[in-house]
Every structure is written in C-alpha cells, then in structure tokens.
Amino acid sequence: VEPLPAASFLDQPVPVIGNIAAGALTPGDNIPYQIKTDYQLGKGEYVLQVEGKSMEPVIPDGSLVVMRKHTIPPIPKVGTIVEYNDERGVTLKKLGRKKNPETGKMEYVLHPLNPDFGDIEPMDGGKISAVFVNILTNYEKMTS
C-alpha cells in the first residue's frame, strides 16, 4: 500500500475569523482573512489572531490560535485556556479557581499567564465559548 502524499503546506486554505484579546476584554474585531497551513482543522475548530500580551510567553501577541467551540457542559477543567465571552467582549485566559473572601466559596476566575496582568472575574451571563487547541506555527497569509 502506497502512503498518500502529505498535504503540502499550501494545500489547506483556512480562514482566520477575527481577533481575540489577550488583555482587557474587547469586542472581537472581525476582520477575516485567509491563511494557508498544513494544520487540518477539526470539527468545531476555528482560527483567531491574538491581540495583547496577557498570555505571554506561552501565547505571544499576534499568534494565530486554533480554538474549538465549547457549547455543552461541563465547564472545562481548571487550567484549560479558554475563550471567554460576555457583554464586555471576548478574551483568551486560563481558567482558574480561587476562594471568594466574602462567601468562602470556590469561584471561577480568568487568569492571565503574564504576571503583569490581573485576573478577570467572570460575570453573570458570561460563558466559555471555546477552548484553546493549538498555536499555528506553519502558515502564510494568502493575498487576495
């Protein structure tokens, strides 16, 4: 049996559907564009461009990240990097838990990887809309 030839780097056009903040919550600026990559997007996966330094050094400013839609409970495991969405906007953060000093209960918190940034408290009505899958390293922007 002959193995199939590996898809060339330029065989997979993939849309980058917009930006995601790695900093303060901001509305997603959806300026889609196409890239070519050897990464095969899975079911429910899409690509966003990271804007901001709150997830450095793991996810540098300007990185293209693969996200997978998260629509059903349960909440992802603590430590998962997630796309969090509420009426303030969308952000990329690590899911954490900490004790609420007033109630003594453990509550979820959105934690940046960069110590220069502070935690974000999730708010009522906010939701985890996706989980981080991968950083794209092998791609080029397609010219239109």
Backbone as CSV, one residue per row, in Angstrom:
resi,resn,N_x,N_y,N_z,CA_x,CA_y,CA_z,C_x,C_y,C_z
1,VAL,0.853,-1.183,0.000,0.000,0.000,0.000,0.893,1.239,0.000
2,GLU,0.652,2.108,-0.961,1.415,3.355,-1.042,0.828,4.365,-0.061
3,PRO,1.665,5.005,0.752,1.115,6.066,1.607,0.690,7.247,0.742
4,LEU,-0.358,7.916,1.162,-0.784,9.115,0.441,0.261,10.201,0.625
5,PRO,0.506,10.998,-0.393,1.480,12.084,-0.202,0.956,13.061,0.851
6,ALA,1.849,13.542,1.681,1.452,14.508,2.713,0.945,15.772,2.030
7,ALA,-0.087,16.348,2.598,-0.608,17.599,2.039,0.494,18.646,2.098
8,SER,0.667,19.340,1.020,1.691,20.372,1.025,1.248,21.525,1.916
9,PHE,2.193,22.288,2.347,1.983,23.448,3.212,0.883,24.352,2.661
10,LEU,0.791,24.448,1.347,-0.126,25.418,0.755,-1.472,24.811,0.371
11,ASP,-1.744,23.580,0.778,-2.972,22.932,0.330,-4.191,23.222,1.190
12,GLN,-4.006,23.794,2.363,-5.123,23.947,3.293,-5.468,25.417,3.499
13,PRO,-6.372,25.986,2.688,-6.784,27.355,2.998,-7.659,27.365,4.250
14,VAL,-7.323,28.217,5.191,-8.040,28.282,6.468,-8.386,29.737,6.738
15,PRO,-9.652,30.043,7.072,-9.981,31.425,7.409,-9.567,31.761,8.837
16,VAL,-8.981,32.932,9.021,-8.779,33.491,10.363,-9.985,34.383,10.569
17,ILE,-10.891,33.984,11.495,-12.208,34.623,11.526,-12.244,35.929,12.306
18,GLY,-11.175,36.259,13.010,-11.151,37.531,13.729,-10.049,37.548,14.751
19,ASN,-10.158,38.492,15.675,-9.140,38.679,16.701,-9.709,38.296,18.060
20,ILE,-8.829,37.965,18.995,-9.240,37.741,20.378,-8.265,38.486,21.270
21,ALA,-8.807,39.169,22.264,-7.974,39.946,23.170,-7.255,39.026,24.129
22,ALA,-5.990,39.312,24.358,-5.242,38.711,25.458,-4.796,39.908,26.283
23,GLY,-5.707,40.416,27.027,-5.541,41.644,27.790,-6.907,41.958,28.338
24,ALA,-7.326,43.198,28.235,-8.673,43.557,28.665,-9.684,42.939,27.716
25,LEU,-10.905,42.770,28.195,-11.972,42.288,27.322,-12.252,43.345,26.265
26,THR,-12.318,42.911,25.008,-12.651,43.844,23.948,-13.600,43.151,22.990
27,PRO,-14.445,43.925,22.314,-15.274,43.312,21.286,-14.371,42.749,20.197
28,GLY,-14.680,41.566,19.692,-13.848,40.968,18.643,-13.934,41.786,17.373
29,ASP,-12.803,42.218,16.867,-12.770,42.917,15.579,-12.712,41.839,14.517
30,ASN,-13.823,41.573,13.877,-13.823,40.510,12.890,-13.368,41.041,11.550
31,ILE,-12.090,40.883,11.286,-11.520,41.249,10.002,-10.975,39.942,9.440
32,PRO,-11.854,39.118,8.862,-11.396,37.806,8.426,-10.389,37.899,7.282
33,TYR,-9.496,36.954,7.256,-8.584,36.796,6.127,-8.229,35.325,6.036
34,GLN,-7.622,34.945,4.925,-7.291,33.546,4.686,-5.797,33.321,4.881
35,ILE,-5.487,32.171,5.457,-4.101,31.720,5.509,-4.032,30.361,4.842
36,LYS,-2.813,29.943,4.518,-2.577,28.582,4.052,-1.719,27.908,5.108
37,THR,-2.093,26.689,5.465,-1.372,25.981,6.514,-1.444,24.484,6.276
38,ASP,-0.570,23.757,6.957,-0.632,22.297,6.889,-1.463,21.735,8.046
39,TYR,-1.997,22.621,8.886,-2.812,22.163,10.017,-4.223,21.854,9.518
40,GLN,-4.722,20.688,9.834,-6.076,20.288,9.426,-7.032,20.634,10.564
41,LEU,-7.916,21.609,10.340,-8.875,21.979,11.379,-9.828,20.823,11.632
42,GLY,-10.084,20.550,12.910,-11.039,19.515,13.288,-12.443,20.082,13.389
43,LYS,-13.368,19.222,13.740,-14.777,19.618,13.863,-14.912,20.699,14.944
44,GLY,-15.586,21.790,14.591,-15.824,22.856,15.553,-14.628,23.742,15.817
45,GLU,-13.537,23.562,15.046,-12.332,24.368,15.266,-12.300,25.569,14.324
46,TYR,-11.677,26.641,14.815,-11.502,27.848,14.012,-10.252,28.561,14.495
47,VAL,-9.814,29.554,13.715,-8.558,30.251,13.986,-8.849,31.709,14.321
48,LEU,-8.181,32.198,15.365,-8.253,33.599,15.763,-6.842,34.151,15.893
49,GLN,-6.705,35.461,15.691,-5.429,36.126,15.922,-5.464,36.772,17.299
50,VAL,-4.428,36.489,18.098,-4.352,37.014,19.458,-3.823,38.445,19.417
51,GLU,-4.478,39.327,20.166,-4.026,40.710,20.303,-3.806,40.994,21.772
52,GLY,-2.572,41.240,22.148,-2.278,41.568,23.534,-1.268,40.607,24.124
53,LYS,-0.745,40.985,25.284,0.391,40.288,25.879,0.043,39.524,27.152
54,SER,-1.242,39.417,27.520,-1.563,38.809,28.810,-1.327,37.304,28.856
55,MET,-1.195,36.655,27.696,-0.972,35.210,27.686,0.471,34.857,27.325
56,GLU,1.344,35.872,27.287,2.767,35.612,27.041,3.395,35.046,28.309
57,PRO,4.451,34.235,28.217,5.188,33.896,26.996,4.593,32.705,26.232
58,VAL,3.576,32.033,26.775,3.053,30.822,26.128,2.402,31.142,24.788
59,ILE,1.573,32.192,24.766,0.864,32.580,23.538,1.225,34.034,23.238
60,PRO,2.223,34.253,22.365,2.681,35.624,22.089,1.637,36.467,21.365
61,ASP,1.709,37.769,21.593,0.893,38.754,20.874,1.046,38.502,19.378
62,GLY,-0.058,38.480,18.660,-0.018,38.273,17.216,-0.129,36.822,16.790
63,SER,-0.083,35.891,17.748,-0.170,34.464,17.410,-1.505,34.135,16.765
64,LEU,-1.493,33.117,15.917,-2.736,32.539,15.423,-3.014,31.298,16.258
65,VAL,-4.187,31.257,16.877,-4.533,30.132,17.750,-5.725,29.382,17.171
66,VAL,-5.669,28.064,17.326,-6.792,27.204,16.953,-7.652,27.031,18.197
67,MET,-8.942,27.325,18.058,-9.899,27.200,19.155,-10.968,26.186,18.740
68,ARG,-11.520,25.471,19.726,-12.616,24.546,19.454,-13.846,25.031,20.198
69,LYS,-14.952,25.171,19.465,-16.204,25.634,20.074,-16.531,24.792,21.300
70,HIS,-16.975,25.476,22.350,-17.398,24.806,23.584,-18.835,25.219,23.844
71,THR,-19.747,24.287,23.666,-21.152,24.658,23.777,-21.869,23.901,24.879
72,ILE,-21.330,22.764,25.296,-22.072,21.946,26.251,-21.330,21.865,27.571
73,PRO,-22.079,21.755,28.682,-21.403,21.499,29.952,-20.689,20.153,29.855
74,PRO,-19.796,19.807,30.742,-19.395,20.596,31.903,-18.408,21.697,31.545
75,ILE,-18.136,22.540,32.533,-17.114,23.577,32.377,-15.768,22.870,32.176
76,PRO,-14.925,23.386,31.281,-13.607,22.762,31.083,-12.824,22.689,32.395
77,LYS,-11.833,21.775,32.417,-11.000,21.600,33.612,-10.267,22.887,33.949
78,VAL,-10.086,23.128,35.237,-9.249,24.240,35.688,-7.869,24.058,35.061
79,GLY,-7.304,25.155,34.579,-6.007,25.089,33.898,-6.138,25.117,32.388
80,THR,-7.349,24.903,31.869,-7.592,24.965,30.429,-7.576,26.424,29.984
81,ILE,-6.968,26.684,28.830,-7.013,28.031,28.255,-8.319,28.127,27.467
82,VAL,-9.096,29.169,27.756,-10.439,29.281,27.197,-10.673,30.638,26.545
83,GLU,-11.658,30.655,25.646,-12.201,31.889,25.097,-13.429,32.197,25.946
84,TYR,-13.393,33.345,26.613,-14.497,33.739,27.490,-15.198,34.931,26.869
85,ASN,-16.528,34.882,26.905,-17.334,35.846,26.182,-18.422,36.374,27.105
86,ASP,-18.479,37.683,27.283,-19.616,38.280,27.995,-19.914,39.619,27.335
87,GLU,-20.842,40.394,27.909,-21.216,41.623,27.202,-20.086,42.645,27.147
88,ARG,-19.006,42.450,27.902,-17.853,43.349,27.812,-16.992,43.017,26.612
89,GLY,-17.089,41.784,26.118,-16.268,41.382,24.986,-15.781,39.954,25.132
90,VAL,-14.685,39.668,24.449,-14.132,38.314,24.380,-12.670,38.376,24.805
91,THR,-12.225,37.372,25.566,-10.822,37.341,25.965,-10.320,35.910,26.013
92,LEU,-9.009,35.758,25.902,-8.335,34.471,25.991,-7.623,34.422,27.330
93,LYS,-7.994,33.462,28.173,-7.404,33.356,29.518,-7.375,31.900,29.954
94,LYS,-6.583,31.647,31.010,-6.545,30.334,31.634,-7.624,30.286,32.709
95,LEU,-8.393,29.208,32.718,-9.461,29.049,33.692,-8.863,28.650,35.036
96,GLY,-9.201,29.408,36.058,-8.709,29.117,37.403,-9.845,29.148,38.405
97,ARG,-9.506,28.821,39.634,-10.469,28.916,40.728,-9.774,29.564,41.911
98,LYS,-10.531,30.377,42.644,-9.999,30.921,43.883,-11.152,31.104,44.860
99,LYS,-10.792,31.179,46.118,-11.811,31.308,47.154,-12.294,32.748,47.223
100,ASN,-13.605,32.925,47.222,-14.200,34.244,47.386,-14.075,34.603,48.862
101,PRO,-13.373,35.725,49.178,-13.157,36.063,50.586,-14.457,36.371,51.333
102,GLU,-15.497,36.810,50.609,-16.757,37.148,51.271,-17.591,35.907,51.575
103,THR,-17.647,34.970,50.616,-18.537,33.818,50.788,-17.793,32.566,51.236
104,GLY,-16.473,32.545,51.044,-15.709,31.339,51.358,-15.859,30.249,50.305
105,LYS,-16.640,30.519,49.258,-16.856,29.525,48.199,-15.773,29.643,47.141
106,MET,-15.470,28.488,46.500,-14.544,28.493,45.372,-15.294,29.007,44.145
107,GLU,-14.711,29.987,43.468,-15.336,30.558,42.281,-14.334,30.539,41.134
108,TYR,-14.882,30.501,39.922,-14.019,30.536,38.739,-13.439,31.932,38.556
109,VAL,-12.240,31.963,37.988,-11.572,33.216,37.678,-10.841,33.017,36.349
110,LEU,-10.689,34.091,35.595,-9.958,34.056,34.331,-8.579,34.628,34.600
111,HIS,-7.573,33.775,34.413,-6.221,34.094,34.859,-5.274,34.287,33.671
112,PRO,-4.596,35.447,33.593,-3.590,35.636,32.537,-2.327,34.848,32.888
113,LEU,-1.569,34.444,31.871,-0.291,33.761,32.114,0.817,34.766,32.401
114,ASN,0.658,35.985,31.908,1.647,37.036,32.115,1.355,37.714,33.465
115,PRO,2.329,37.697,34.411,2.078,38.255,35.742,1.838,39.765,35.757
116,ASP,2.101,40.453,34.637,1.837,41.896,34.582,0.344,42.207,34.485
117,PHE,-0.486,41.186,34.280,-1.925,41.388,34.103,-2.672,40.762,35.272
118,GLY,-3.837,41.323,35.584,-4.636,40.823,36.697,-5.716,39.858,36.251
119,ASP,-6.249,39.110,37.228,-7.352,38.194,36.972,-8.597,38.965,36.546
120,ILE,-9.456,38.292,35.811,-10.762,38.832,35.428,-11.818,37.965,36.095
121,GLU,-12.751,38.612,36.768,-13.849,37.884,37.404,-14.922,37.622,36.352
122,PRO,-15.308,36.359,36.159,-16.415,36.100,35.243,-17.689,36.771,35.768
123,MET,-18.571,37.147,34.871,-19.799,37.795,35.312,-21.010,36.994,34.876
124,ASP,-22.145,37.252,35.537,-23.374,36.558,35.186,-23.674,36.787,33.713
125,GLY,-24.048,35.732,33.034,-24.366,35.845,31.614,-23.165,35.600,30.723
126,GLY,-21.954,35.592,31.297,-20.770,35.297,30.505,-20.651,33.796,30.314
127,LYS,-19.914,33.402,29.274,-19.767,31.976,29.052,-18.430,31.664,28.402
128,ILE,-18.014,30.429,28.588,-16.835,29.926,27.887,-17.325,29.468,26.522
129,SER,-16.858,30.143,25.479,-17.359,29.848,24.137,-16.436,28.912,23.361
130,ALA,-15.188,28.735,23.829,-14.258,27.850,23.127,-13.102,27.495,24.048
131,VAL,-12.408,26.403,23.687,-11.186,26.023,24.394,-10.020,26.065,23.408
132,PHE,-8.859,26.426,23.937,-7.626,26.529,23.157,-7.159,25.131,22.756
133,VAL,-6.774,24.986,21.487,-6.299,23.702,20.972,-4.804,23.756,20.666
134,ASN,-4.379,24.809,19.956,-3.028,24.806,19.409,-2.653,26.215,18.954
135,ILE,-1.353,26.458,18.834,-0.851,27.675,18.184,-0.376,27.262,16.797
136,LEU,-0.808,27.980,15.769,-0.329,27.695,14.411,1.066,28.299,14.252
137,THR,2.004,27.481,13.802,3.353,27.982,13.586,3.735,27.923,12.119
138,ASN,3.079,27.057,11.358,3.454,26.829,9.967,2.316,27.322,9.070
139,TYR,2.377,28.598,8.676,1.315,29.162,7.837,1.856,30.355,7.076
140,GLU,1.120,30.741,6.056,1.398,32.028,5.410,0.079,32.670,5.035
141,LYS,0.072,33.992,5.064,-1.130,34.752,4.747,-1.353,34.681,3.239
142,MET,-2.616,34.453,2.853,-2.953,34.432,1.431,-3.226,35.848,0.979
143,THR,-2.775,36.174,-0.223,-3.070,37.501,-0.759,-4.350,37.388,-1.564
144,SER,-5.185,38.391,-1.435,-6.480,38.314,-2.124,-6.403,38.894,-3.507
